Amino acid sequence: MRYLATIGERIRRVVRGSLPMPLYKHCAAMLDAYYGVRQFGIKEYLNLLALSRSPEGKAPTEVHLRPLPHPLYVRSGTSDASVIIHAIAREAYSYKLPFGPVHLVIDAGANIGDTTVWYATRFPEALVVAIEPNSYNFDILQKNAAPYGDRIRCLNSALWPVPDRSLATTGATWTAQVRDSVDADSNICMSIDPLTILRDSGWEAIDIFKIDIEGAELALFLGDCDIWLRKTRSIAIEIHSREAREAVLSATRRNGFTYAVYRDLHVFWK
């Protein structure tokens, strides 16, 4: 079963389809500003904007955001500020969170850890496993996760259908991709699969599985995914191609998930 997630989402899609794109982007920026100021306060929201417009290359800046118990390190001149507004101010991953206790959250494609720390704050009893293949992102992720202690486990790996495979990482830090081929000039990371993460966590099920892995979801869902899907309660995934969408929908359908489209995400639950 598929449906649009909320009345607000239906309105957003109608507006997006009827307005000229420049006007739509302006309206979206105004909405981001509204949520940013409401959640962070005007001072910290303006601080985030200033960082996004500053030259890249400066040392990461520590920002204090009202919904979080600990500060975040944010890089200037990058997408860090926009992903923080997306994940924390607008709570993009809050739709259809599972009922009952949440013990294990997997954040695949954790970037600097904005969603990771949001989950850790929302579910203080859960273990959050944050996976990030890009080494520069991973350094910031570790800094942002450190105040949460052993409640967050950071892995400098790439999510893949099988573990312990050498993969090449390419692309910008905020759109880092992995591919199943390497050469002398490649940046290499090792793969990890969902079953290995689940086994190492000590829990029986993945309560929340956030997946934003820049196209590698195609390989993940074309692989032997039924075992870990049967052990998963909810998924929030960003899908990057038509082929990947078909693979994800086919695999989740045969494993009993319902889904909805929520903003840029496909959200699945049982």
Secondary structure as UniProt FT lines:
FT   STRAND          2..4
FT   HELIX           7..18
FT   HELIX           21..40
FT   HELIX           42..53
FT   TURN            56..57
FT   STRAND          61..63
FT   TURN            66..67
FT   STRAND          72..74
FT   TURN            76..77
FT   HELIX           80..84
FT   HELIX           85..89
FT   TURN            92..93
FT   TURN            95..96
FT   STRAND          104..108
FT   TURN            111..112
FT   HELIX           114..122
FT   TURN            124..125
FT   STRAND          127..131
FT   HELIX           135..145
FT   HELIX           146..151
FT   STRAND          152..155
FT   STRAND          157..159
FT   STRAND          166..170
FT   HELIX           173..175
FT   STRAND          177..179
FT   TURN            184..185
FT   STRAND          187..192
FT   HELIX           194..201
FT   STRAND          208..211
FT   TURN            214..216
FT   HELIX           217..222
FT   HELIX           226..230
FT   STRAND          234..237
FT   HELIX           242..254
FT   TURN            255..256
FT   STRAND          258..262
FT   TURN            263..264
FT   STRAND          265..269
//
